[in-house]
Amino acid sequence: MSVQIGAAQKSSKRTRVLKKGNLVANNTEQLLAEFEDEGKVSGNLDLHEMMVGDKIVVRQYFKILSTSDYQKYAEEDYEGFQESPLVYFPEKMAETSIKITLQQTEGVYRRFQHSFTVEE
């Protein structure tokens, strides 16, 4: 019996920062992250500055074809103080395009730290 040991397969995929920063809300729907290609997008959004009286809406959109318009995939509302302030966006496969937005609709405008990565 012989055993052959070969070189390990290297993954051709790489993960990179798509976008990170501080978004200051202003009552409009604002872009947190957008990726227009094929890849797996994931990220985090920090809601620790939210207080009683604040309300935000986070939306996710996808394009099916590069020539089509974005269609809403998900919408989540967050109100007031957040006991667990970190929102995790699990890895989602973007075959054409994905866009994630935030809109603060009530309260004192807050700053929202965020970070998104993409595996291409």
C-alpha positions, 0 to 999 in steps of 0.5 A: 500500500502506498500513500501519496501526499499532494500539495494542499488546494489553495482557495481562489476566493478572497475576503475583503472589506466592502465598506465600513464607517460611521453613518449619521442618520438624516431621515432619508434612506441611506446606503450602508453597503452595495456590491455589484458583482458575484460574491458572498456579503456579510456584515455588522451594524452597531445600534448602541447609540439608539435611545428611547424615542429612536426608530430605524428601518434596515432594508436589504435589496437584490437585483436578479439581473444586472439590467433589472431594478433592485427588489426588496428582500427584507425589512427590519424595524428597530426601536428605542434602546437596544439591549443587544445592539449588534446586528449581524448580517449573515453571509448572503450570495449576491449573484448580481447585486445586493444593497443594504440601507438604513433610515432613521424615521424617529428620534434624535439622529444617531451615528451608526458604525458598520462594517461589511465584507465580501468573499469573491 
